[in-house]
Amino acid sequence: MSAPEHDPDAETRSGGRDEQRARVVEQFRELRRHDPESPQWRSLRDELVADHMAYARYVASRFSAPPGAAEDLNQVAYLALVKSVDNFDPEYGVTFIGYVTPMVTGEIKRYFRDSTWDVHVPRRMQELSLELRGATELLAQRLDRSPTVAELAEELGTRPEEIVEAIDASNAYSATSLDRPVDAGDSGSAPLGELLGDEDSAFDMVVDREALKPLLARLSARDKQILLMRFFRNMTQSQIGEELGVSQMQVSRLLNRILGELRDALG
């Protein structure tokens, strides 16, 4: 077997990265030697932030931003970068890139959790919904098909019931205005709100009407006529008395008796 071909460019790139890391470490050590109120400290801090803004944008670009929110993600990443520069200690034993990456990632995840949901859902469901997106894409590529709930639960180390809840919770990520046209391409389309159902008070009367039907059928012809004139023709008791040839007082007693019998039967 022949020896692997020597790649001088790889050594050059590796050496360049080492020099870059060493330069950043020295910049931070210099930063820590100055008072935070001094012009030297502010200048070094600005230089470190500017040197790593492109990397912060790169980390932000790994997240799927909602429409129009890409610049918001960049701003969140920049804020995390500034905090990282202020808090990083070159004596931690890690590179600045190794320190700033989880800081930016964490800030962006908090941004998604706290600022982009139109409807409040529990924090656990928010976090699981975000993890679910990445796991779904990863498993779909690995399995060459859509993953099942059980497979997603195993991948994320949770229960299938929580996966189902997270899927439901993800529907609360964004809300739609009730004034939005049903058909966005038709200017005369009805707004979405007009198609939503509303509580119908007549539903409460359905049971009562069905229960009354057999009771009304058993009434005498005269009692039915009195109810018809009073409640369907809206006649007064005096008008009913004139039509039946009785006094208004008698009509009142007849109505009280009929309604009392129906009430007792329903009860």
Buried (B, 14 or more C-beta within 10 A) or exposed (E): EEEEEEEEEEEEEEEEEEEEBEEBBEBBEBBBEBEEEEEEBEEBBEEBBEBBBEBBBEBBEEBEBEEEBBEBBBEBBBBBBBBBBEEBEBEEEEBBBEBBBEBBBEBBBEBBBEEBBEEEBEEEBBBBBBBBEBBBEEBEEEEEEEBEBEBBBBBBEBEBEBBEBBBEBBEBBEEEEEEEBEEEEEEEEEEBEEEEEEEEEEEEEEEEEEEBEEBEEEBEEEBBBBBEBBEEEEBEBEBBBBBBEBEEEBBEEBBEEBEEBBEEEEE
